[in-house]
C-alpha cells in the first residue's frame, strides 16, 4: 500500500496484518475458518504487537495504588427494665443550671457507666416513662426505662441475660439506685415508653402532710372524697420551662391517715401528669381543688414518694 495507507489506525492495521497472514497461508485449506488457522495467524509477533497497542487489548495496570477505608459498627442495643431511686438528693438526669451542677450525680449517670463497660459500647441514651423530682423517691416496682447502647461490642443473645444480671448487681452497689428485670428489647419500645409518661396510665404516691388545723380520722374520711377532677394551671416552680396552660387531671383515689396532731399520710392514685405537690398546697390557688381547699386549712407537703407506676392498658 501507499504511505498514506500505512498511517491508518491500528484497528485497520490489525485487519490488514491478519489478511496478509491469511494470504500467506492460502495453501492451508483451513485458512481462518478454523481455530487452528486463527491461532496460527495470531502467533505472528507483528500481529501480537498490534493487538497490544490497540483498544482491543486490556489497558496496562496502573502503577499508583489506592486506599479503601471501611468502618463496621454494630446496630444499637436496647435494654429495658425498671429502676428505683432511694435518695431525695438525686435527679433523674444531670441537673445543670447556668453551667453549674446542682447535684453530684443522677440516676442516668449511675446506670450508664456499668452498661457501657459491660457491653463495651461507645455511648448510651437514657429514656424513661416520665420522671420524678429530685427530692422524690421512686419506690415499689420502679419506673420503666430503656437504655440505648450505641456501638456495643458484646451483643450476642446467648450472653445478654448473664450481662444484664451483672448490670443489675453493679448498679445496686451504689445504694442510691437499683435496677431490676433488665433485658433486651426492640427499638420500638422507646416510643411506647414515652407515651407511658403521658396521661395513659396511673401513678401511686405517698405523701407526709402538715396541716394548720387538726382533724380526726372520721373528719378526714368525710372531707377527702374521690374521684376528683382538678384544674391545674402550670405550677409556678416549672413555669420557666413549661407552657402556661390549664390541665385537667383526675385523682382516682385518696386515703388520709392521721399519724399525729396536724400530721397526716396521704396515699393517692392519680392520672399521669398530675402535679401532686400542688394538689396538696394549692399553688396559690392555681390548682383547684386542693387538699388545703377541701379541708379549708393550710396544707404543706413535707415528703413525697412515688410508690408505683402502672403500665398503660
Number of C-alpha atoms within 10 A of each C-alpha: 5 6 7 7 10 12 10 10 10 15 15 14 18 18 13 14 18 19 14 12 21 19 12 12 16 11 9 11 10 14 19 19 9 10 11 11 17 16 11 14 23 15 11 13 10 13 18 14 11 19 18 13 13 15 11 10 11 10 10 7 6 6 5 5 5 4 5 4 4 5 4 6 9 12 12 18 21 21 22 24 20 18 25 22 27 17 16 16 17 24 24 19 16 16 16 10 8 5 7 8 11 13 14 11 16 19 21 19 15 20 22 19 16 17 25 19 13 16 22 16 21 12 15 20 12 18 19 22 21 18 15 17 15 17 15 21 25 25 19 15 15 21 24 23 22 25 24 23 24 20 20 23 18 16 20 10 9 8 11 17 15 11 18 23 15 15 24 21 15 18 22 16 11 11 10 18 22 23 25 20 14 22 16 18 16 12 15 9 16 21 11 12 20 16 16 22 20 15 16 14 17 23 20 20 21 19 21 18 23 21 20 15 13 16 17 12 13 10 11 18 14 9 12 17 14 12 13 15 15 19 18 23 20 21 21 13 10 10 12 10 8 11 11 13 12 14 15 15 18 20 21 17 15 19 16 19 17 17 12 12 13 15 22 22 19 20 19 20 24 24 20 21 19 21 18 19 19 25 24 24 25 22 18 10 15 18 26 22 19 26 24 19 17 14 18 13 14 16 22 19 20 11 16 22 22 24 21 18 25 18 15 14 7
